[in-house]
């Protein structure tokens, strides 16, 4: 019996949620979703996904903070986390200081995201 891997997509933009969820479904992932960092933590605790694709700027809690909490409080060390963001390259260097994400992908580079998902 084949068991699908679970992925968590977190973004406050409905179009991004649909796009990323569609890509993950094409790669045989079971997809769960959230709309902010608090929901990301809750969905992680409930579903223990092997992959999280999370936006940086969201209401309530940003993606970097949520990723940090998942890594430190919920033993999410084995989970691959991709920060999928529309932030400028200058701001991305600040995000890298967070050191809890495996990849940072610009939202205008969907092909890079597809490649990372395909290799997971």
N, C-alpha and C positions, 0 to 999 in steps of 0.2 A: 504494500500500500504506500502510495506517495503522499507525503505530508508537505503542504505548502509552507514556505517561510512566511513570516508575518512582517509587514512593514508598517510604520507609523508615519503619516504625512501630517504636518502641522503648518497651517497658514491661515491668515484671516481673510485671504482672497479666494472666493469660491472658484474662480477660473483656474487658479494655480492648483487648488486641491483636485479639481477634475483632471487637469492635464497630468499631474504627477501620478495620481491614482491610476489613470489609464496606462501610463508607461509601466508602472509596477505590475498591473494586471497582465499586460503583455508578457512580462517576465515571470508569470506564475506565482506572484505574491498574493497572499491574503492581505488586504489593506484595511487599516483602521485610521481614523482621522481625528484631528483636533483643530481648534481655531485660535489657541493661545498657549502660552507656556504652561499655565496651570493644567489645562486639559492634556497637554503633552505628558506631564508627569503622571497624571491619573491614568491615561491610556497605557503608558509604559508599565506602570505597576500592575494593571489588569491583564495586559496582553504579552508582555516581555518580547517585543519585536526584536529581530536580529538586525534591522535597519531602520533608522529614523532620518527623514528628510524634513528639515525644519527651517522656517523663515526666521530672519533676524528680528525685524520690527513687527511686533504684534501687540495688541492691547493686553493689559494685566501683567504679563511677564514676557520678556523678550526671549528669543531662541537660544542665545548664548547662556543666559542664566538657567533656563530650563535644562539645557544640555549639561551644564555644570552640576546641577542638582541630581540629574539622572545618573551621572557618573559617580558622584560622591555619596549620595544618600541611598541610592537604590541599586548599588553594585552593578551598574550598567557598563562595566568595563568591556564586555564582549560584544556589545552592540556597536555597529558602525553608525556614525552620525555625520550627516551631510548638511551643512548650512547652505541653503539655497536662497540666495538673496539678490536684491536689486541695488544694494549699496555700491557706492563708488569704490574704485580700487584703493584710494587713499584710506577710506574707512576700513577696508578689508584687512589692512595690515594691523589695525587695532584689534579686530576680531581674532586674528591669529594669536594674539596674546592670551586669549581665553584658554587655548591648549586643550580643549576637550572635544573638538570636532576632528574627524578624520579627513574631511574634504570641505572646501569652500567653493561653491559653484555659483557663477552669476546666472540670474534668471534668463538672460538672453543667450545662454549657452546650453540649450536643451540637449544637444548632441553629447556634450561632456557628461551630463547627468545620465543619459541613456547608457553610455559606456561604463560608468561606475556601477550602475545598477546591474548591467549585464555581467560584470565581473564579480558580483557579490554572491 
